Amino acid sequence: MKAVMCEEFGPPELLQLRDIEAPQPGKGQVRIRVEACGVNFPESLIIQNKYQFKVNLPFTPGGEVAGVVDAVGEGVTGYAPGDAVMAMALTGGYAEQIVVDEDAIMPRPDAMPSEIAAGFTMTYGTSMHALKQRAQLREGETLLVLGAGGGVGLAAVEIGKAMGATVIAAASSQEKLEAAKRAGADHGINYSEEDLRGRIKEITKGRGVDVFYDPVGGDMFETCLRSMAWGGRALVVGFAAGEIPKVAVNLTLLKGCAIVGVFWGAFRKIEPKEDEANFAQLFKWFEEGKLKPQVSKAYPLAEAGEALSALVNRAVVGKVILVP
């Protein structure tokens, strides 16, 4: 089979498309014929050996896949060849086939095509956990989403609206703000041209935001922390800007607010039942038309490096996927 290989740690352009032996499922495992694979920011860290989890060379990046079961290992009872599924793994997704543990798989909703399912799990799983368990977002509150034109940002906009919040989308271009508007955002801020703090104050009439969702990091985190309402929650989701912010913690005292970490990968392992309930709700919203994932481009496996570079350079609106 064909697979994208990381043979030395470094930037996306070092990835190589190779012919390798197809993996065989072991006990409790399932093999999936990959129809589409999501491209996600953590993969840019994994291939540089900068992620929380370390991987031995050589390996195939990618773990967010949608496809069809084509083989099952000993003891697997929940799935059979021909089942349409979606799955999450740490590695192995940028390939024509992937083997995953049975508990890493979910049945794919009938109405969800593979190109949508491949970009759904991580973005919506992360944003749902962030807004439900970590922020405990309530109907009528104001949610600010940074990086609102990217995959997790757009998911946060849609989920925030589904939960009854007023959503302010902040992004670096008008194109991304238009995508956020299509996702349901009530207000938009182009922070490459507008004063972020000033616009937040204007939109909220000086009150500030109850929750802000930050997958970007960098200088904007402190700006948004200073723009919070009393009792607000700041969600630390990621650092797409490349800089991990450092803030004066006395701001949390003055605002009576909380800085809350979001690590969906650990949550789904530690609290799988809660994660299952989250996805049951997400699938229901999808079927009701409240969630409309935006996939901006599909790349062939041979262009995996280009796809990941576009994501790292924040040149992507919504999700990008690989199609074997």
Buried (B, 14 or more C-beta within 10 A) or exposed (E): BBBBBBEEEEEBEBBBBBEBEBBEBEEBBBBBBBBBBBBBBBBBBBBBEEBEEEBEEEBBBBBBBBBBBBBBBEEBEEBEEEBBBBBBBBBBBBBBBBBBBBEBBBEBBEEBBBBBBBBBBBBBBBBBBBBBBBBEBEEEBBBBBBBBBBBBBBBBBBBBBBBEBBBBBBBBBEEBBBBBBBBBBBBBBBBEEEEBBEBBBEBBEEBBBBBBBBBBBBEBBBBBBBBBBEEBBBBBBBBBBEEEBEEEEEBBEEBEBBBBEBBBBEBBEEBEEEBEEBBEBBBEBBEEEBBEBBBBBBBEBEBBBBBBBBBBEBEBBBBBBBBB
